Amino acid sequence: MIDSYTHCGIDKYEPVESVVEAMEYSEITRAVLVQHLGQFDNSYIDNVVKDNPETFTGVGLVDTTDTNWYREIEALRNSDSFMGIRFSSPSILGNFDAVIEAGQMGLNLILYTPDGIDEVSQEIAALARKVPDTSIVLTHLGCPEQKVDVDRRNCSIIRLGEFPNIFVGLSGQHMFCEYPYRNLLVYTKRIVETYTSKRIMWGSNFPVCGSVEAYRSDLSYISSEHLELSDVEVQDITENTARNLFFPGS
């Protein structure tokens, strides 16, 4: 199984050894290390991936307000350690050219929309059309509100499902409600119905999710009776989709 969204670091969160502990506790074999906000030095993740290329790949972060943003994106593209780059809503709205350039370079675009999808839905749709061969991942279910109404704040996430290169990260549920995420259930099922398991991937958001026990609980939610997924769908969400995007050819 693959964890498509986890963090590590030496000045925020925890070093990679903690990630490995959580992975082993839940029998996860591979993980995508996503750079945390505010950290534009991707060297720690780079070194971790170089030491363990069969286990890890990285998603880097670039300061799109810096004049050297193109060179920094190009460096990620040319590195064997990074399969993706992370952009937040302020970056998408502030320097859309950088997002397009990254997509044209072939990096997976990992999008974080803390205020919901709606405020950047037009940009995401334009991006999907501009780089149709590049995969775009809407992390943390598009960041819905705690009282989820798919017809309001995040209705755009359903409309964006028409684009075959847009994926959804089934991660970060703990940020919006407590396990077993009952307030998210209808919303999550609607996303699964729209995108299908072929375009959805599970991610732990460790260590934000909490302890290694919370990590395992979050993973077990995918195969629980709550989502009513088939074995094939569970396999897609916990491994196949992430493998195709982040560990191609393996």
Buried (B, 14 or more C-beta within 10 A) or exposed (E): BBBBBBBBBEEEBBEBEBBBEBBEBBEBEBBBBBBBBEBBEBEBBBEBBEEBEEBBBBBBBBBBEEEEBBEBBBBBBEBEBBBBBBBBBBBBEEBBEBBBBBBBBEBBBBBBBEEBBBBBBEBBBBBBEEBEEBBBBBBBBBBBBEEBEBEEBBBBBBEBBEBEBBBBBBBBBBBBBEBBBEBBBEBBBBBBEBBBBBBBBBBBBBBBBBEBEBBBBBBEBBBEEBBEBEEEBBBBBBBBBBBBBBBEEE
